[in-house]
Amino acid sequence: MLVRLVFGLKVKDLNCAFKIIKKQYLDKITLNSSGAMITAELLIRLKIAGASFKEVGVTHRPRLFGTQTGGNPKVILRAFRELFLLYRELKGRDAA
């Protein structure tokens, strides 16, 4: 919801890992995030590059390995930091 409000990115499932992206758009962007904001940054930069989005339903399966880290306070704080840095960068670009 925060990414939608701040960046106007209108997607329903921001963190779905299944994405098909045209190479012509990937060649136009550089990603800086390395944590929880990586997917949001990817989609925001693709939107700026002129890409359009279509969401389709996928079947999610239970996690078999690893552990979920989304509720970890360090992960959350890092995501907010990356969100702020991305906002500051893009806001500066709009002012230029």
N, C-alpha and C positions, 0 to 999 in steps of 0.2 A: 504494500500500500504506500509506503514511504517513497519508494522508487517511482511509483506512478505519479505521486503528487509533485515530487521534486523535478523529475525529468520528463513527465508526460508519456512514459512508456506504458502502453496499454496492452499488456499480456496477462493471461490468467494464471499460467503456471511458469513463473519466472525461472525456477531452478530445475525444471525438467532437463535431464541430461541428454535427451535425444534431440539433436538438431541437425538439419540439413541446410548448409549455407553455400551459396554460390561463391566460387573462388574469386571472382571479380570484386566482390565486396570484402572478402578477407584480405586481399592484397592492398586495400585502401586504409586499413586500420592497424593500430598498434595498441596492445593491451598493457596496462601497468599493474593492475590488481593481481594479487597472487592468492587471495583468500576467498572468503565467502562472497565477495562482490564481483568475482570474475565473470559470472554469467550475466549479471546486470550490466557491467561495463561492456561486455561483448554486444549485448542487444542494443544498448544506448548508442554505441559507436556505429553499429550497423545501421541503425535508424538515421543517424546523422549522415552516413555515407549514401543514403537513399534506398536502402533495402526495405522491402515490405515483408510482413509476417503473416503466416497462416498457421493457426494452431489446430492440431488434430488430436483426437483422443488416443492415448496409449494405455496399455495394461501394465500396471506396476506390480512387481513381484516382491515378495518379502526379502529383506536383506539376509544374505547367507553368511557373509564375512564382514569383518570390520565393525566399527562402532560409530554411531551417529555423534557428531560434534557440534551441531547447530545450537545447542543449549549451553555450551561452554562460554562463560563470561569473557574469556580471552578472545574467542572467535567472534563474539558479538562486538566487543570493543574494536577489534581490528576491522570488522566490516563497516562500522560507523566511521572509522578513520579513513578507510578507502573511499567511502561514499562522500565524505567531506572533501577529500583531495580531488576526486573526480568532478564534483560540483564546482569547486574553486577553479579548476583548470578550464572547464567548459564555459563557466560564467566569464572568465577572462577572455576567452576566445570570442564570445559574443560582443564584448565591449570593444574589441579591436577592430 
